[in-house]
Amino acid sequence: QVQLVESGGGLVQAGGSLRLSCAASGSIFTLNVRGWYRQAPGKQRELVARFTSGATPIYADSVKGRFTISRDNAKNTVSLQMNSLKPEDTGVYYCVASDGLSSRDYWGQGTQVTVSS
């Protein structure tokens, strides 16, 4: 069984900052936290930032220069520092982890981020 526990969402004014964190645990020893996606109301889930299999961070164009993803491999946690937030960053943010053997993805329950103008 896999658990992804997200924290750090909330309500912030435009221009503010939030930090999201995600901790992965479970019985799959090849599980690796990979990054963050988000889903705005009425829209499809989209990539925010994630690490490639080669450990290179990639970002959506809309967040480059404002968001920074980091990972602690020893603790199997991933964080997302979000600065200069905009109302269009509003949405539910989901953490994703992958099984290195099966390539199956596991998702967290999501954390709400709301940016007011």
C-alpha positions in Angstrom: 0.0 0.0 0.0 1.2 3.5 -0.9 0.5 6.7 0.9 1.3 10.2 -0.4 0.6 12.9 2.2 0.5 16.4 1.0 0.6 19.6 3.1 1.1 23.3 2.7 -1.9 24.5 0.6 -4.0 27.4 1.6 -5.3 30.9 0.7 -2.8 33.6 -0.3 -2.9 37.0 -1.9 -1.4 37.5 -5.4 2.3 38.0 -5.1 2.5 35.9 -2.0 4.3 32.5 -1.4 3.4 29.0 -0.3 5.4 25.9 0.1 3.9 22.5 -0.6 5.3 19.3 0.8 4.6 15.6 0.0 5.8 12.5 1.9 5.6 9.1 0.3 5.5 5.9 2.3 4.4 2.3 1.7 5.5 -1.2 1.0 6.9 -0.6 -2.5 10.7 -0.2 -2.0 11.2 1.2 -5.5 8.8 4.1 -5.0 10.1 7.5 -5.8 8.3 10.8 -5.4 8.5 12.7 -8.7 6.7 16.0 -8.6 3.5 18.1 -8.7 0.6 18.5 -11.0 -2.4 20.8 -10.6 -6.0 21.0 -11.7 -8.0 24.2 -11.9 -11.8 24.1 -12.0 -13.1 23.0 -15.3 -9.6 22.2 -16.6 -7.5 19.1 -17.1 -4.8 18.2 -14.7 -1.5 19.7 -15.9 2.2 19.4 -15.0 3.6 22.0 -12.6 7.1 20.6 -11.9 8.6 17.2 -11.7 11.9 15.3 -11.8 12.8 13.2 -14.8 14.2 9.7 -14.4 17.6 11.4 -14.7 16.8 13.6 -11.7 16.5 16.8 -13.8 13.8 19.2 -12.8 11.3 20.3 -15.4 8.8 23.1 -15.1 5.7 24.2 -16.9 6.4 27.4 -18.8 3.8 29.2 -16.7 5.7 28.7 -13.4 9.4 29.0 -14.6 11.3 31.5 -12.5 8.6 31.5 -9.8 8.4 27.9 -8.5 11.2 25.7 -7.4 11.0 21.9 -6.8 13.2 20.0 -4.5 13.5 16.5 -3.3 14.9 14.6 -0.3 15.7 11.1 -1.6 16.5 9.7 1.8 13.1 10.7 3.2 11.3 10.2 -0.1 9.8 13.7 0.1 9.3 16.4 -2.5 8.6 20.1 -2.0 7.4 22.9 -4.1 8.3 26.5 -3.2 5.9 28.8 -4.9 6.7 32.5 -5.1 5.0 35.4 -6.8 1.8 33.6 -6.9 -0.9 34.6 -9.4 -4.7 34.0 -9.4 -4.2 31.6 -12.3 -2.1 29.4 -10.0 -5.3 28.5 -8.2 -6.2 24.9 -8.2 -5.8 21.5 -6.5 -2.2 20.5 -6.4 -1.4 16.8 -6.6 1.8 15.0 -5.6 2.9 12.0 -7.8 5.2 9.1 -7.1 6.3 6.4 -9.5 7.3 2.8 -9.0 10.7 2.4 -10.6 10.0 -1.2 -11.5 6.5 -1.1 -12.9 6.4 2.6 -13.9 3.0 2.8 -12.2 2.1 6.3 -10.9 0.6 6.9 -7.5 -1.3 10.2 -6.7 -1.9 12.0 -3.5 -5.3 13.3 -2.4 -4.5 16.8 -3.4 -4.2 20.1 -1.6 -6.0 23.3 -2.4 -4.2 26.4 -3.4 -6.2 29.6 -3.8 -4.6 32.9 -4.9 -6.8 35.9 -4.5 -6.4 39.0 -6.6 
